[in-house]
Structure formats: C-alpha cells, structure tokens
C-alpha cells in the first residue's frame, strides 16, 4: 500500500531563530497514526542555526489525508508566528531553484534514494524511509523558545476552529500577509503590506435597502444613457460596488468592535486605522505621502503592533 508524507518548508525572518540545538523536534505524536516533526532545513545542523526550517508529517494512507494534515499544520504554524510576532515565509508553492531533471537522476543514483527538488511551501510525496531534497544555495537574531512553539502549535492544531470555515480562511490569509511583512525591509512597502493584512480580514456588508434601490436607479440610468459598452460596463460595475460598505467604513467598524479602548501612537484605535488607511491611499494613488514630515519607519512599526493585536483579537473572537 502506497503511503504519503507532507513537507511544509518555510523561512523564518533573518533576525529570528527558534531556540533549539536539536536537528528535529516532535510536534505531534510519537508513533502511529500521526507523527509531525519540526526539522532543520539543512541536514546535520541544529534548528537554531538557520532560517530554513520544515515541518514533516506522515506517513498517511492517502495523499488527501497528507494534504489535510499539511494545511492544518500551516494554520497552526501561522498561529504561533502571530502570537510570537515572528515572520515566516512559505514562498509561492513553485520550484525557484534546484537541479535539472538530469541532475536529479544523477543525484538519485549517487545517493541511492529518492531526491526531489526542494521547494518552499507544501509538498506531498510518496513515503520513503530515506529521502533527501535537492537545492542550490548560493545578523543578529531574536530567539523564540521551542517549548512555546510546541505548546502553541499543539493547542491550535487540535482546536475546533475548523468549524468556522470562512473566518478561518480570512484569518489564515491575514496572518500570512502579516508574517510576510517581516521580510520587507523597506518601510513604505512594509506599511502597505500591513494595511493589506487588515483588508484581508474585512467583510463588506451590504447597505440598507433604500441605498440599494437608489444605486439600482443609477445603474438603470447608466445602462440607458452610456453608449460605449466598455465605459458602460466599467461604470455599472463601480456603481454596483456602492451596494456594499467601503473598506474604510467596514474596517473602522471591525476595529471599533475588536480594539475599542486601545490606543496607538496616542490615537484611539479607530482613529489610528483611519489615519493609516488614508496614508496607504496616498502612497498607492499618489506614489508618496502628501506630508513629508511623516516618519514611515515609526509608522510602520506602530502599524505592525496594531495589525498584530487586531488579527490576534480576530482569532480569539472566532474561537
């Protein structure tokens, strides 16, 4: 019977480390049916020596079961990264470097085992007692306790959050975007990335029926009076968007609900969100801030604290 494993490879932000001098640490189980480990990305090196790490699980009786466990592991790892405020990066699920087909055949023969190309993200493969991964690799650190990773991972892995699919999907996306911001060393793009993480959380509810009827009237006018089809379709599409609250309005309501009473940069949470969203719009629409006196380094750091608390509050609210 063919068995399957999963491998979730990720990078931890350059200035951070998981404080563990072992090459492998058990996260879930110690025997069948489920065994999941955190391992160093480089064979023979302890976990705390590099930024390349991986979570390996298996064996599973089907590739679907391996895939489910992989995505649950990714969610649990993101939850740890959020709580510990640690940047992790999963890549885009594509092979970005490695050996050619001929190179892999040579390596398989030389080492006498299955050697697929290494890749960031989730990889499902047939179970093998001996397997290696091929890759080509051409600062100060902040330690994160391995015990905290194990405990947080285990608690989230066995949580009942699976029963709320939509919030989980949005929280997962927001957490990924937030974590990826730690890899961005430029304050302007880091700031925009952090605001995008907030946008990923936001639901845009519909306006009242009176407003929707008014919008429908405008749509009928546009459909009858605008002759050019491309322009008409564009205008009608933008009018339909008016049936729902704006991201700014919905975001302010979300912040008020989850962070009421908190302040950031001496501003109430809602005012801070509106301020940040205005600055984000200036950057994206004007290419720069209209106020040259804004310290983007400081603003990006304050925004990271704000987004961290907002996503964590969303996780707790969805429990």
C-alpha positions in Angstrom: 0.0 0.0 0.0 1.4 3.4 -1.0 1.8 5.8 1.9 2.3 9.5 1.7 4.2 12.3 3.7 3.9 16.0 3.6 6.6 18.6 4.0 5.9 22.2 4.8 9.1 24.2 4.2 9.4 27.8 5.3 11.8 30.5 6.1 11.9 32.3 9.4 12.8 36.1 9.3 16.5 36.7 9.2 16.7 38.3 12.7 14.8 35.5 14.4 15.6 31.9 15.5 13.8 29.0 17.1 15.9 28.3 20.2 16.7 24.6 19.9 20.0 22.9 19.5 18.4 19.7 18.1 18.1 18.8 14.4 14.5 17.5 14.9 11.7 18.1 17.4 8.4 16.2 17.8 5.3 18.5 17.4 2.5 15.9 17.3 2.6 12.2 18.3 5.5 9.9 18.9 4.2 6.9 16.9 1.4 5.9 14.5 -1.1 7.0 13.4 0.2 10.6 13.3 3.7 11.9 13.7 4.7 15.5 12.8 8.2 17.0 13.3 9.9 20.3 13.1 13.3 19.8 11.4 16.2 21.9 10.4 16.4 22.8 6.7 20.0 21.6 6.5 20.9 18.1 7.4 23.3 17.8 10.3 22.6 21.4 11.5 20.5 22.2 14.6 17.3 24.1 14.3 18.7 27.3 15.8 21.5 27.8 13.3 19.4 28.7 10.2 16.4 30.4 8.8 15.4 27.4 6.7 13.1 25.0 8.6 10.5 22.4 7.7 7.6 20.5 9.2 7.3 16.9 8.1 4.4 14.7 8.8 3.4 11.1 7.9 3.0 8.5 6.8 -0.6 8.8 5.7 -2.7 6.3 3.9 -3.7 8.8 1.1 -2.3 12.0 -0.4 -5.6 13.7 0.6 -5.0 12.9 4.3 -1.5 14.1 4.0 -2.7 17.3 2.3 -5.3 17.9 5.1 -2.6 17.5 7.8 -0.3 19.8 5.9 -2.8 22.6 5.8 -3.7 22.2 9.4 0.0 22.3 10.2 0.3 25.5 8.2 -2.5 27.1 10.1 -1.1 26.0 13.5 2.4 27.4 12.5 0.9 30.7 11.4 -0.9 30.9 14.7 2.4 30.5 16.6 4.0 33.1 14.3 1.2 35.6 15.0 1.3 35.1 18.8 5.1 35.3 19.0 5.3 38.1 16.4 7.7 36.2 14.2 8.0 36.5 10.4 7.7 33.3 8.4 7.5 32.9 4.6 6.1 30.0 2.6 7.0 31.1 -0.9 4.5 30.7 -3.8 4.5 26.9 -4.0 6.8 26.8 -7.0 10.3 25.5 -7.5 12.5 28.5 -7.7 15.9 26.8 -7.7 17.2 23.2 -7.8 18.6 20.6 -10.1 17.5 19.8 -13.6 15.9 16.5 -14.5 19.3 15.1 -15.5 20.8 16.4 -12.3 18.1 14.8 -10.2 18.7 11.4 -11.9 22.4 11.7 -11.2 21.7 12.6 -7.5 19.3 9.7 -7.2 21.9 7.3 -8.5 24.7 8.8 -6.5 22.9 8.8 -3.1 20.7 5.7 -3.7 17.5 7.4 -2.6 14.6 9.5 -3.8 15.7 13.1 -4.2 13.1 15.6 -5.3 13.8 19.3 -5.7 13.4 21.4 -2.6 10.6 24.0 -2.5 9.1 26.4 -0.1 5.5 25.7 1.0 3.6 22.4 1.0 4.9 19.3 -0.8 3.1 16.0 -0.8 5.2 12.9 -1.8 5.2 9.2 -1.5 6.6 7.9 1.7 10.2 6.7 1.7 12.4 5.6 4.6 15.3 7.6 3.1 14.7 10.8 1.3 16.7 14.0 0.6 15.8 17.3 -1.1 18.0 19.0 -3.6 18.6 22.7 -3.5 21.1 25.3 -4.7 22.1 27.9 -2.2 24.4 30.5 -3.3 23.0 39.1 11.7 21.8 39.5 14.9 19.0 37.1 16.0 16.0 37.0 18.3 15.5 33.6 19.9 12.0 32.1 20.1 11.6 29.3 22.7 11.0 25.8 21.2 8.7 25.0 24.2 6.4 27.9 23.2 6.3 26.8 19.6 5.4 23.2 20.6 2.7 24.2 23.0 1.1 26.8 20.7 1.3 24.5 17.7 -0.4 21.6 19.6 -3.2 23.8 21.0 -4.1 25.3 17.7 -3.7 22.0 15.8 -6.3 20.4 18.0 -8.6 23.5 18.2 -12.2 23.4 16.9 -11.6 26.3 14.5 -12.3 24.1 11.5 -16.0 24.5 12.2 -15.9 28.2 11.1 -14.5 27.9 7.6 -14.9 31.4 6.3 -13.3 33.3 9.2 -10.5 30.7 9.3 -9.8 31.3 5.6 -9.7 35.1 6.0 -7.6 34.8 9.2 -5.2 32.5 7.5 -4.7 34.9 4.7 -4.4 37.9 7.0 -1.8 36.0 9.1 0.2 35.1 6.1 0.3 38.7 4.8 1.2 39.9 8.3 4.0 37.4 8.7 5.4 38.2 5.2 5.8 41.8 6.2 8.8 40.8 8.4 10.7 40.0 5.3 10.2 43.5 3.9 13.0 45.9 5.0 11.6 48.9 3.2 9.2 50.9 5.4 6.8 52.1 2.7 6.1 48.7 1.2 6.1 47.1 4.6 3.5 49.6 5.7 1.3 48.9 2.7 1.6 45.2 3.2 0.5 45.5 6.8 -2.6 47.5 5.8 -3.3 44.8 3.2 -3.4 42.3 6.0 -6.2 44.3 7.6 -8.1 44.4 4.3 -7.9 40.6 4.2 -9.9 40.5 7.5 -12.6 42.9 6.5 -16.1 41.8 5.5 -18.1 44.4 3.4 -21.8 44.2 4.4 -24.5 45.5 2.2 -26.0 48.9 2.6 -29.6 49.4 3.6 -32.4 48.6 1.1 -33.1 52.3 0.5 -29.5 52.9 -0.6 -29.5 49.7 -2.8 -32.7 50.9 -4.5 -31.0 54.3 -5.2 -28.0 52.6 -6.6 -30.2 50.4 -8.8 -31.8 53.6 -10.3 -28.3 55.0 -11.1 -27.4 51.7 -12.8 -30.5 51.9 -15.0 -29.6 55.5 -16.0 -26.1 54.4 -16.8 -27.3 51.4 -18.9 -29.6 53.5 -21.0 -27.5 56.7 -21.5 -23.9 55.5 -21.9 -23.5 54.2 -25.4 -19.9 52.9 -25.3 -20.1 49.3 -24.0 -16.7 49.3 -22.3 -17.3 52.6 -20.5 -20.9 51.5 -19.6 -19.7 48.1 -18.1 -17.0 49.9 -16.1 -19.4 52.5 -14.7 -22.1 49.9 -13.9 -19.5 47.7 -12.1 -18.3 50.6 -10.0 -21.9 51.6 -9.2 -22.7 48.0 -8.1 -19.8 48.3 -5.6 -21.7 51.1 -3.9 -24.2 48.5 -2.7 -21.7 47.5 -0.1 -19.9 49.4 2.6 -16.5 50.8 1.7 -13.4 49.0 3.1 -12.7 52.1 5.2 -16.1 52.1 6.8 -16.2 48.4 7.3 -12.6 48.4 8.7 -13.4 51.1 11.2 -16.4 49.1 12.4 -14.2 46.0 12.8 -11.5 47.9 14.7 -14.1 49.5 17.0 -15.6 46.1 17.8 -12.3 44.4 18.5 -9.9 47.1 19.8 -12.2 49.6 21.5 -10.3 51.3 24.3 -6.8 50.7 22.8 -4.6 53.5 21.6 -1.8 53.5 19.1 0.6 56.5 18.6 -1.6 58.3 21.1 -4.7 57.8 18.9 -7.8 55.7 19.6 -7.7 52.5 17.6 -10.4 53.6 15.1 -8.7 57.0 14.5 -5.3 55.2 14.1 -6.9 52.9 11.5 -8.4 55.8 9.6 -5.1 57.7 9.7 -3.2 54.6 8.4 -5.7 53.9 5.7 -5.5 57.5 4.5 -1.7 57.2 4.3 -2.0 53.9 2.5 -4.3 55.6 -0.1 -1.9 58.4 -0.6 1.0 56.1 -1.2 -0.9 53.9 -3.7 -2.7 56.7 -5.5 -0.2 59.5 -5.4 3.0 57.4 -5.1 4.1 59.3 -2.0 2.8 60.8 1.2 1.5 64.4 1.0 3.0 65.1 4.4 6.8 64.9 4.2 7.0 65.1 8.0 5.6 61.5 8.5 8.3 59.1 9.8 7.4 55.9 7.8 9.8 53.8 9.8 8.0 54.8 13.0 4.5 54.5 11.4 5.3 51.0 10.0 6.4 49.8 13.4 3.3 51.2 15.1 1.2 49.6 12.4 2.8 46.2 13.0 1.7 46.4 16.6 -1.8 47.5 15.6 -2.2 44.7 13.0 -0.8 42.1 15.4 -3.4 43.0 18.0 -6.2 43.2 15.5 -5.5 39.7 14.0 -5.0 38.1 17.4 -8.3 39.7 18.6 -9.9 38.2 15.5 -8.6 34.8 16.3 -9.8 35.0 19.8 -13.2 36.3 18.7 -13.6 33.3 16.3 -12.9 30.7 18.9 
